[in-house]
Amino acid sequence: MATTNAAAVAIAAAAAAGVALFEVAEVRDANYLPAAALSDAAAQAVDLFLPADPLLLPAGLTDTAAASVGAPSANVAALPRPARALLIFVHGGAWRTNSRSLFTDLARRFAAAGVACAVVGYRLTAFASSSSSTVPAAASEPAPLTVRHPDHVKDVAAAVAFLLLTLQHAAVAAPAQPASVVGCPFALTSTLAALADWSRRINAAGGDGGGAGTPVPVFLAGHSVGATMTALLSVDTPFLGDALDAARSWLCELADKLDAGDDDDDDDGAEDREAELQAAQLLRRLAAPPAETLRAAVRGVAGAQGIYHVPELVARFPTYAAWFVEPALGPRAPDDAANEDPQRSPWAHASPALHANLYHPADSPSAAPAFLVLHGPDDELVDAEQAALWVARLRGPLRAADVGVVDRELAGVSHDDVLTHPAYFKAVTDWLLARLP
């Protein structure tokens, strides 16, 4: 791989230890859908955390302590380059709780160690009363539902599509001032500017995983139902392809409006008009790659404490049906056979392990992403059998080297605490860096 062993050791060890090697640039609340398509602007957004300027280690840190995290001593200016990859994280919460803001520290920890991270928000299934995310509510709890499967995963797919498209900007020669577009339906300006700056820094230093003009590798990571949804994007569901086609269409429609001068502003001067034409050109360049090409940038999917087979989960924890499965996914199918058929049951449709193929029909088996399955044996909310079912499903068509498992390292770790455990950060970072070209 392009990442040197020393750099990989430093980044992975810094992530595990929570040591900052880089300052972190942040872009918050970037909506990933056009304004007309947003039904919950606060939820349907991403936060982006990018490694920026390298930091010297604190002066009080001894050479021995520095060596323990694989980093240079305090009197050495050179630090490892950040990885040329983007980790997209999707949170859990039974499709009904949590928000991306709760995972800012996780994303900053990855970015400060050298791994850019985006945290995805999505709409949640609403409940009339707020019960704990870890204690089942009474079966009679009223639940006025406005969001139900596949709404959640469609949002996640739209966010991934938005990031895959905007990352094209980091792979091409960017203008000095990235698109500043009046009426732009995406939060493009700040996102493009941040990604372009990040790409320039890495490419100027001979960054890992390719250079200018090559796509930025993307890795998906999720926790609990976030792992469920990132896994669903890796199987033969239409979610990501549809989201990419929709986003490309929106970009082209906006470019057409800019070319025609249709921005509802009759006072544009010559400079503004030129900026609009340049922006239209950029938007078409972003939309040019076909969905299959963009999908290929997704190199891996890492799931922690995930749900992969909903019917089996409910068989193990019957109270989950009324607590969150039926409200979020829909009713149980009338018989067991139907309940495991993605075409007949929403529970099966939301279960990655029950889908027939692990990749889109247009892809070849070699284009399937690599997988990392993290699941501790002492998870009190989702039993380890879920991970076992998913691993067994993956290891049928994929090489063993493409399916990593982390379990014993997470012994004694609860369902939610996995995301603060050093073994989680080290495993994900090691796995990501090992898969850079």
N, C-alpha and C positions, 0 to 999 in steps of 0.2 A: 504494500500500500504506500501511498505517497507520504503519509504521516510518518515521521521518523519515530523509532522506538522511544527515544528520549522524550520527544514531544508528547507522544501518546501516554507514556507513563506519567508525565507531569500533569497533563490535563485530567486524566482519570483519577489520579491520586488527589489532585486539588479539589475535584468535585466531591470525592468521598469525604475528604477532611473539611470541606467548607472553606477552603483557602481561596482568596481572590487573587487571580493572576492578571485580571483585566478590569478596567472600569466598564460599566454597563450603560449602554445607550438604550432608552426606552421609547416606544411608541405605544400609546394607550388608546383604547376605545376606537379602534379602526373597524368600522362596519364593513362586512364582507358581502353585502347585498346592495343593490341599488335602492335608493330611498323609497321608490314605489313598491318594492317587494318586502320591505321591512315590516314585520308585525310587532317586533319588540326590539327597538334600536339598542336599548341598554344591554340586552342579552346577546343579540346577534352581532358580536364584535370579537376582535382578537386583540391581545396585548403582545407586543413584540419586544424581546430583550436580546440585545446584540452585544458581543464583546467589542469593546472600543479600545481606548489607549491602554497599553500594557502598564502594569504596576510593578514597582520594586516591592519586594517583600518588606514588611516592617523592619525598621532598623534593629529592634530588639530581638528579632528572630535569629537564633543561632544557625550556623551552618548545618549542625546536626538536625535541627528541626526542619530546616529547609530541605535537606536531603530526604527526610522522612515523607515528604509529600512530592518528591521528585522534582522540586523546583530549584532554581538557582539560589545561591546565597545572596544576602542583602547587598553585597557590593558588586554584584554582576547585573549589568543593565539589560542584557538580552534575556528575553523570556520566550517560551514556545509561542508560535503563531497560533491563532484560533483555528479551529477546524472549519473547513469550507463545507459546511453542512447546516441544515436547519432541522431542529427537533420540534415537532408540533405536538403539544401535550393537550389531551382531552380529559377533563376531570370526571369523577364519578359522583354518586349521590342518589342512586336508585331512580334516575331520570326525574327526580323531583326536588332535590336540594343542592346546595353549594353554588358557587359562582367562580368565575375565573379569577377574581380578585383575591380569593383565598389561597391561590397557588403562585402568587407573586414571588414569594421567597424561594420556592422550588425553581422557578424559571431564572431568577437572578443567580442562584447558586450554579446552575449549569452555565449561564452566560459568563459569570465571573471566572469560571474555570476554563472557558474558551469554546463552549458549545452554544451557539445561538439557539434561542428557544422562543416559540410562540405559544401562547395559552389561548385556547379556543373557548368561547362562550356559546351557549345554545339555549333555546327555549326549554323550559321545564314544565312538566305536568303539574298543574296548579291544584292545590287542595284548600278546602274551606278553613281548616284549622291546621296549625303548624305543629305537627308531632315530631319527635326526635327522629333523626335519620337512622338510628340504630335500635329503636324500640317500635315494634309493629303497632300501628294504630288499630282501634277497634274496627271490626268489619263493617260496622254501620256508619263509619265516618263519612259525612257528606263530601263529595268530590266533584265540584263543577269543573268538567274537563274541557279545556280548549286546545291542549297540545297532547297528542298521542302518537305512538309509533305509526309511521316512520318519520314524523316531524323532527324528532331530536337528531336522528342520524342524517337527515337531509340537511339540517343546519351545519352539522360537522362537515359533511361533504362540500357544502358551499364555502365554508371557511378554508378547507384544504385547497379547493379549486382557486380561490382568491389568492392564496399564498403561492401556489404553483405558478399562477399567471404573473403575479408581481415579481416573482423570482426571476422570470425571464429578463426583467430589466437589469438585474445584477449580472446576467450572463452576456449582455451586449454592451457596446460602447454607449454609455449614458450621456445625455446632454449635461452641461454644467448645472443647469437648473431643471430638475425633473419636473414632469408635467404638473403645472398649476392650472387646473381647468375649472372654469366657472360652471357650476352645476354638475360637476362630476359625480356619478352615482356611487362610486367607490371612495373610500378614504385613501385615495391613491397618493396624494402629494407627499404627506409625511412618511408613509410607508415606503414609497419608491425612493425618497431621499435617503432614508436610513439604510435601506438595502443596498443602494448604489454606493454609499459611503463605505459600508461594511465590505462590499465586494472589492472596491478599489484598494482598501487597506490590505486585504488578503492577497489579491493578485499582485500588487506592487511588491509584496514580500515573497512572492513565489509560493502562494498559499497552498494548503493541502487539498487534494482531491480534484485538481485540474486548474485551469487558468481562465483568463478572460475568454468568453465565447463558449464555454462549456456549461451545461446545466448544473445548478447547485443541487447536490443530493439532498433528499428529504427523508426524514425518518419520522414515523408516527409513534406516539407513546400514549397510553391511556391507563387509567386506574379504575377498577371496578366496572361500572357500566361504560366508562370512557374506554376501557379496554375492549368491551363488547363492540362499541361503535367503530373503533379503529380497525378491529378485526373484520367487521362487516364490510369495510371499504376494500378489504383484500380478497374477498370472495366474489362469486359471480352475481353480485347485485348491481343494479344500474346507477346507484347513488352518485358515485364520483364521476362517472362518464357523463351523466345528465347534468351535473353541476358544472362541469367544465364546458360542455356545449352551451349551457345557458350563459355562463360568464363571458365566453368568447363572443356570443351573440350581442350581449349588452355592450361590450367594448366596441364592437363594430358599429352598432347603432349610435353610440356616442360619437365615434369618429365621424360618421356621416353627418351628424348635426354640426359638429365643429367645422367640417369642410364646407358646409352650406352656410356657415355664419349664423346658425339658428341657436343663439344662446340668450335671446330675450334682452340683449343689451345693444341699443342702437348707437351708443356713444363710443364704441370701440375705436381706438386709434390704430395706426399702422402697426405699432409694436404689439398691441394686443392681438391684432389679427394674425400676425406672424406667429405669435405664441400659440394661438389656437391651431393653426395649421401644423406646427411642429408637434403639438400635443396629439392631434389626430393621427399623425404618422407614427408616433410612439405607441398609441393605443392599438393600432393595426399590427404593429410589430409584436406587441404582447399577445395578441389574439391569433397570430399566425400559426403556431404549432398545433397540429391536430391533437385531439384528446389522448390518443394512444401514446404520442410522444411525451406529453406532459405526465401521464400516469407512470411512465417508465422512470421518472425522476424519483419516485417513491421506492427507496432501496430497502426499507425494513419497517417492521411493525413490532413494537414492544408492549406487551400487556402485563399489568401487575394486578393480582388479586381479581382477575376478570371473571365475568359470567359468560360462558360460551354455549351452554345448553340449558335454556330456561326451563323446559319441562322437568329435567332431572333436578334442577335447583329447587323447584317447588315440591317435588317428591321428597326431597331431603328436608326442606323447611316449609311445611304446608301453610303456615301463617303468611308467608310472603305473597301468596296469591291475592288476598284481599288488601294487604298492606301497600304493595306498590306494583306488582306485576299486572294485574287486571286494569287498574287505573291508567298505567303508562302504556301498556301494550294492547289491551283489549281482552275479551273474554276467552276462556279456555275452549278449545275445540271439543266437539261432542264425544269423541272417542280417542283412545291412545294413538292409534295409527294416524288419524288426522292431526293430532296435536304435535306430531313430529314431521309433518309435511309443510315446508315453507310456502307452498302454494295454497294451503288450506287453513293454516293456523298462524295468527300473528306472533304467538310465542315462538314457533319454529322459525318464522321469518326473521325474528330478532336474534336467532341463535346461530352464530357463525359455524359451529360444529355440525349443523344440520344442512348446510348448503352443499351442493353437489361438487362445485369446482372451486379451486383456490385462487383462480385468476380470471380475468375477463376473457371471454371467448376470442377476442381479437389478439390476445397476447399468446406468446409461446410459454411452455413451462419454465424455460430458463429466465423469463422475465418476471416470474413470481418473486416477491420480496422475501428477504430473510425474516425470520421470526425469533423473538426472545420472549419466553414465557416465564414470568416471575410469580411465584405463589408460595408463601410460607405455609408450613404444616399446621400452624396454630391460628390461622385466620378464623375468627369467631363468627363471621357473617357469611362468608362464601367458602364452602369446603374445597379442599385441594383436589377433589375428584373433578371439578370443573376444569382445572388446568390439565389433568390427566386425559380427559376426553378431547380437549383441544390439541394437545401434543400428539395423541394417537391419530387424530384426523390429519394433522400436518405431516407427520412422518410417513404417511402412505405415499403421496406423490413427490415429496421433497427429499433432497439429500439430508442425511443426518446433520451435516455441517451447517445447514441452513435453518436449523431449529435448535435454539439454545434454551436451556432450562436452568433456572435458579430457584432452588427450594430450601436446601439445608441451611444455606447462608442466612435465611430469614426465619429460622426457628425462634419461637418465642415472640415474634413480632405480630402485633394486631393488624386488623384489616386496614385501618387508616394510618397507622404509624409507619407503614412500609415506606411512605414517601419522604420520611425524614431519616431513614436508616442509611448509614454509609454504604452498606452492601448494595442498596438500590442504585445509588449514584454511580458507584464504581462499575457495577455490572452493565448498566445502560451505556455509560461512556465508553468502556472497553469494547462493547459490542458494536457501537456506532463507529468508532475510529477504525476498527478492524475491517469495516466494510466500505471505507472510502477507496476510490480507485487510485 
